[in-house]
Amino acid sequence: MALLQLMLVLASLTVVLGQDVPSPTSDLLVQMEEIKAKMEKLEKANEALSAELKVLPVQMEEIKAKMEEQKLYGSDSPKVAFSAALNNAGRIGPYGVDTTLVYTKVFTNIGNHYNQYTGIRRRGVYFFTFSNYSAGSPSLGSSLYKNGVMIASAAIWQNSYTENQSSNAVALLLEVGDPVYIRLPSGHQVHDNTNNHCTFSGFLLFPM
């Protein structure tokens, strides 16, 4: 009986030893394969991200170009334009010194930029035109000034009683605060009335 029991125990041990027991080495191999797969996936994602980063500078330049174009030509571009005549006083001048002319009859003042006491409120390129009229001697004409410097003149020398007209135009790059005005040179005269012969006009071509 005892011999039979011993034989049964040995048989059971043989069965147990014959079974496959998971080893630590096989578990590590599985984990390494999983990590390798994740690394390959990350490398592919990194390559895609690098490609996107290379395109970003080009896209930024395109956006900047569109913004500049919109600034120049877009609907949000400021609207600036004015036009005015002197007055109905008739003859003005001649005086012994250069005299700044004040154009009191304002026809157009879009943006409210026409002001005899303040300078330009928006940096940009502006176009100006001015005209004069005289019905007699002495000489007629006026000059356009920027920051105290004469830029353009429309003066005519005459020593007899004749009717004459003169005009000039100029485009200027102006900074904020730059004053632009018309002066009557010493010894010159102009003549204005309800016909509005003497005018001063300007408008913003584009901001800078």
Secondary structure by P-SEA (a helix, b strand, c coil): caaaaaaaaaaaaaaaaabbbbcaaaaaaaaaaaaaaaaaaaaaaaaaaaaaaaaaaaaaaaaaaaaaaaaacccccccccbbbbbcccccccccccbbbbbbcccccccccccccccccccbbbbbbbbbbccccccccbbbbbccccccccbbbbbccccccccccccccccccccccccccccccbbbbccccccbbbbbbcccc
